[in-house]
């Protein structure tokens, strides 16, 4: 059946995409190509097609969160081509990815953007010998190929994503006039041995000389990987030379000792179809005694697993909260080991409290939550007590010791990993499978190593969450729980902590009822992020409240508060804007201690920055003078007070940003104040990530009869 007759989303669309990917790899001279599609249900990026690379190499990259710090995710997010010209640039911009790909190469990622949706992206890699800068012609070819593939997806619809990426062959040059027999005869006449490996590392051809030098018959080598069929090559270092050749497409040479005393030189010459290997005696015949059997180290895990562990370790180091850790485990650890379920629990007061899970229903988790450490319902408590992982390949094996466990979850295989740090039990991590699963020796070894990394990440994440919760509660306690209702005035306020760190901020706001027709609005910012800044903020807010309610004029409120800071002998400075609102006379009077100016908008005039003459910051000069600026506060007037976190953004001009905010006030005419705050914040920080605290206080006057202009 042709691709055109396939149903939408059928195998034909993936076949056509694979052909298009191979065409792109050939047309751009790339050595490796990968096609990622967005799996909307998660949402994650799935590697669905691969050219020029063994499937085992792609294990860390087969499933990526859309927010992962990798070039293809950035290309999709920015809807732009991302080019990495060297390994050094990769290490600088994407250190986690570079840790798993420590090879010389160049890389380009480009998004697949259709008419109405983002489909995914393409990754192309070139050998290190490629010119460092991508040419305009190459850029044009890559982007046109991406557009062609996006059109295929637009026409066919979302394809059914395969469990494993498809390997798409890239045709290599053939020589039909030359027979294989003549080539073999030529190689047999040479004094050195010759091997051919495919891109998966399997031997596809071996001369008699190569077999003699390697100490194994040629028919015993064919179809095997050298580091698997030759014990003396079973070393991750040797396998890594092969990986370097495949990824970088550059010749690699290394020397290995064939016991007892024969040193061999291996020269690897890669291309798109495989690797040619030249084997010759190196002339170095150093006697190296073999260690006694008892002293030999256990078989090392395959290099792919080791790099997978490096990748996961780097990812775990970036998990900040427990939620981050659960999401990372679900999107990267589970796919890496073919698991479908995850339970993460912590040891608290003799019980295992579940902090996160994936692949289970809530009612199952409710039954398993807060079990005693000595429970016989699951092995989790025993595993944590002994510090030894437990692996169960099927329900029968688990039921032999824990009869009730398989019936609770319905899973078919389990890995129970104790989470222990320096002898201190932290919790337990359970990976589970929907089908019986045999755990290989290297899989057990890597999971055991991984459990220590998860334990450290969980301990850090819980500490962060605890501190963040305490900081949040402290911040809430220092800010007003609710703003008073005032006839003739609508109000809304918002406090947004910085998008990083766990230190409490010093931004504050307040609205004070002074009498039936007057009120005071205050906004300020204490220097820094610390407990000291928060404490000072509470003292300043209390002082302003006391002086304002005692009837002090706007300038006197700031003068007296400034003296208080001098008495406290604080090294921190405070900016503050005080506004006295007279709703009967429709007037507002401002006094500023170095604070960013407010925005004022009336229905009949465009919004503008109000020119408030500032005095010195609080805490600088005990004799400071604070001029008073007045402005009309007619019904329909909107007044915006805010802290500098809303306008002082890295790489932007404060004046322009403030002017843009004024424009947002105009464009949002008629919006309620809560929606207006959303609009202002989203305009300056559309990603929701801001580097400083933000406080916003909006006020809108209306007529005393209740009419809102």
Secondary structure, 3 states (H helix, E strand, C coil): CCHHHCCCCCHHHHHHHHHHHHHHHHHHCCCEEEEEEEECCCCEEEEEEEECCCHHHHHHHCEEECCCCCHHHHHHHHCCCEEECCHHHHHHHCHHHHHHCCCCEEEEEEEEECCCCEEEEEEEEEECCCCCCCCHHHHHHHHHHHHHHHHHHHHHCCCCCCCCCEECCCCCCCCCCCCHHHHHHHHHHCCCEEEEECCCCEEEEECHHHHHHHCCCHHHHCCCEHHHHCHHHCCHHHHHHHHHHHHHCCCEEEEEEECCCEEEEEEEEECCCCEEEEEEECCCCCCCCCCCHHHCCCCCCCHHHHHHHHHHHHHHHCCCCHHHHHHHHHHHHHHHCCCCEEEEEEEECCEEEEEEEECCCHHHHHHHCCEECCCCCCCHHHHHHHCCCEEECCHHHHHCCCCCHHHHHCCCEEEEEEEEECCEEEEEEEEEECCCCCCCHHHHHHHHHHHHHHHHHHHHHHHHHHHHHHHHHHHHHHCCCCCCCECCEEEEEEEECCCCCCCCCCEEEEEEECCCCEEEEEEEEECCCCHHHHHHHHHHHHHHHHHHHCCCCHHHHHHHHHHHHHHHCCCCCEEEEEEEEECCCCEEEEEEEECCCCEEEECCEEEEECCCCEECCECCCCCCCCCEEEEECCCCCEEEEECHHHCCCCCCCHHHHHHHHHHHHHHCCCCCHHHHHHHHHHHHCCCCCCCCCEEEEEEEECCCCCCCC
